[in-house]
Amino acid sequence: MAQPLSNPTDVNSEMNAQDFMLRQFLGKHVFITLGQVVAVEGEFIDVRPMVMGVAADGSPVEHEVIYNLPVWRLQGG
C-alpha cells in the first residue's frame, strides 16, 4: 500500500494546512541548491547536489548527478 502524502496533523489547523502546502510546493521547485562539481567540459558542468531530498514519508532521498548544466558567472569589481 502506498504511503499517504499527508497525515492528520498536517490539516488539523489552517496554519498546518498552509505549512504543508508550502513545503510541498517548495519541495518540487528547486531554486538554488549546493552541489559538488564532478566534471567540467567547456562551458558545461556535471553536478551532484549535496542537499538530500525528502520523500513523502520523511525519509532522505539522495540525488543523482545532473549532467550538462551551463556555467553562469557573476563577477563584480
C-alpha positions as CSV (number, residue, x, y, z in Angstrom):
1,M,0.0,0.0,0.0
2,A,1.3,3.5,-0.9
3,Q,2.3,5.8,1.9
4,P,0.0,8.8,2.3
5,L,1.3,12.2,1.3
6,S,-0.1,13.9,4.4
7,N,-1.2,12.9,7.9
8,P,-3.9,14.3,10.2
9,T,-1.6,16.8,11.9
10,D,-0.9,18.4,8.5
11,V,-4.5,19.6,8.2
12,N,-5.7,20.0,11.8
13,S,-5.4,23.8,11.6
14,E,-5.3,26.4,9.0
15,M,-1.6,27.1,9.8
16,N,-0.6,23.5,9.5
17,A,-2.5,23.2,6.2
18,Q,-0.7,26.2,4.7
19,D,2.6,25.0,6.0
20,F,2.1,21.6,4.4
21,M,1.1,23.1,1.1
22,L,4.0,25.5,1.1
23,R,6.5,22.7,1.9
24,Q,5.1,20.5,-0.9
25,F,5.4,23.4,-3.4
26,L,8.9,24.3,-2.4
27,G,10.0,20.6,-2.3
28,K,9.1,20.3,-6.0
29,H,10.6,23.7,-7.2
30,V,14.3,24.0,-6.6
31,F,15.6,27.5,-6.9
32,I,19.2,27.2,-5.6
33,T,21.0,24.3,-4.0
34,L,24.5,23.4,-3.0
35,G,26.3,21.0,-5.3
36,Q,29.7,19.4,-5.9
37,V,31.1,19.8,-9.4
38,V,32.1,16.3,-10.6
39,A,33.1,17.1,-14.2
40,V,33.8,20.1,-16.4
41,E,33.6,20.2,-20.2
42,G,33.9,23.6,-21.8
43,E,31.1,25.8,-20.5
44,F,29.1,22.9,-19.1
45,I,29.5,21.1,-15.8
46,D,28.1,17.9,-14.2
47,V,27.0,18.4,-10.6
48,R,25.9,16.2,-7.7
49,P,23.5,18.0,-5.3
50,M,24.8,18.0,-1.7
51,V,21.4,18.5,-0.1
52,M,19.2,15.4,0.1
53,G,15.6,15.5,-0.9
54,V,12.8,14.2,1.3
55,A,10.3,11.5,0.4
56,A,6.6,11.7,1.4
57,D,7.3,9.6,4.4
58,G,10.1,11.9,5.6
59,S,13.0,9.6,4.6
60,P,16.0,11.2,2.9
61,V,16.5,10.7,-0.9
62,E,19.9,11.0,-2.4
63,H,20.2,12.9,-5.7
64,E,21.9,11.6,-8.9
65,V,24.4,13.6,-10.9
66,I,22.8,16.4,-13.0
67,Y,24.6,16.5,-16.4
68,N,25.4,19.3,-18.8
69,L,24.5,22.4,-16.7
70,P,25.5,25.6,-18.3
71,V,28.0,27.6,-16.3
72,W,27.0,31.2,-15.4
73,R,29.4,33.5,-13.7
74,L,28.6,36.8,-12.0
75,Q,31.6,38.9,-11.3
76,G,31.8,42.3,-9.7
77,G,34.8,44.6,-9.4
